[in-house]
Amino acid sequence: MKLDVNVLRYLSKDDFRVLTAVEMGMRNHEIVPSELIDRIAGLKHGGTYKVLKNLLKYKLLHHDRSKYDGFRLTYLGYDFLAIKTLVNRGVFTGVGRQIGVGKESDIFEVAQEDGTVLAMKLHRLGRTSFRAVKSKRDYLRHRSSFSWLYLSRLAALKEFAFMKALEEHDFPVPKAIDCNRHCVIMSLVQGYPMVQVKQLQNPETIFEKIIGIVVRLAEHGLIHCDFNEFNIMIDDDEKITMIDFPQMVSVSHQNAQMYFDRDIECIFKFFRKRFNMSFQEARDESDEAEVEMDENSRPSFYDITKDANALDRELEASGFTKKEQNDLDKFIEGGLEKSKDSDEDEESDDEEQVVESNEEGNLNEMKSLQLQEEEQKSSDGVEAEVELDDNEKDESSEDEENEAGRDEELDKKLGKQRRRAMAAARGGRKSQSSRNTYKDKGGRSQNSKIHTNLSGW
């Protein structure tokens, strides 16, 4: 979405109040309900709904009715909130032309009151060209759910922190000035991307400088992870400046060696193709000499010694966990107390030998007691088994006699029960006879009997 700053002239305080209300509601809602926006904004006489229509016209909000009536911020509305805040702080007064477009950000020129030109970087994660941010970047860490605006804010904060720390350690990076939401303000680099450069006066010295920057970063505990010709700026005096820092990780990361080797390979590959630089000896020599020369010219990840004041500890870079921090602190404390522990260990060894001898004696006594108990249990068990066998035989003979008597009694009881059931069934049929039984059998009815009695009287 194109940034049109002219819309800022037509936005009032109520418009920014409603935009801020939607931003606050998006902390807990993907789509903020209209009633919640009205309560947070607190405008009188239903003014919130009128402002929402105005913001929809400028595409600062998105209206969603799929589940309920609600709104969410667009990147353009998020841009306006960040720009308004930075203007109120006095960081800059005007926005100029767009000078760069990337898969994760847009870069604009901004001007201060005294005419100084700065660079404004707006992070825009979630574009169609780069949607695998959750797997490619470590912005979320332990979180599972996310929104693109929140990810962009995390990326901006991370880049601002890295830029500030690298500048303090004299790395060739832009000067970080301010940060708000997903917007980072930095000094404007007067140069060109390395990918646009066709010729260099001293390509060997530039190559050595760039490789030295990668190695120095690793010595300070950081790996760039995207160090290529697109993220290296060079000016007319062949001064190097590196940019783009959100993806930096610690040398303690599980894939640190792979990232370091990839950065080195990108630089070697670019200078080999663009400036025809060779990093091996002549082909007249043996192949083994070529391999040795190539390995010696390429820096190795395991040969780098990490400084005591590492930046990944200060910035909590991705991969440097709290567990590693605690282990490092214990190691430092253990080095100081090593002399004290050595004296105590000699005294403790004698005590341990006495304790071990006493323990062995106790164990032998316990084993002898256990053997005696097992023998007693085994003898008692044999006698109990013999008694059980005799009892079982007597009980079996008695059970056979009792079963014979029980069979006769059961037969008698079953016969009685069968007779009772047959009698009950016959009596039930008689009781269920209908009123017209005489008619059904062809007999006389009760009226005919009365007539015969009357005639006899």
Secondary structure, DSSP 8 states (H G I E B T S, - for coil): ----GGGGGG--HHHHHHHHHHHHHTTT-SSEEHHHHHHHH--STTHHHHHHHHHHHTTSEEEE-SSSSEEEE-HHHHHHHHHHHHHHHTS-SEEEEEEEE-SSEEEEEEE-TT--EEEEEEE-TT-TT--THHHH--SSTT-----HHHHHHHHHHHHHHHHHHHHHTT-S---EEEEETTEEEEE---SEEGGG----S-HHHHHHHHHHHHHHHHHTTEE-S--SGGGEEE-TT--EEE---TT-EETTSTTHHHHHHHHHHHHHHHHHHHS----S--TTS-HHHHHHHHHHHS--STT----SS-HHHHHT-BT--HHHHHHHHHHHHHHHTHHHHHHHHHHHHHHHHHHHHHHHHHHHHHHHHHHHHHHHHHHHHHHHHHHHHHHHHHHHHHHHHHHHHHHHHHHHHHHHHHHHHHHHHHHHHHHT--TTHHHHHT---HHHHHHHHHHH-
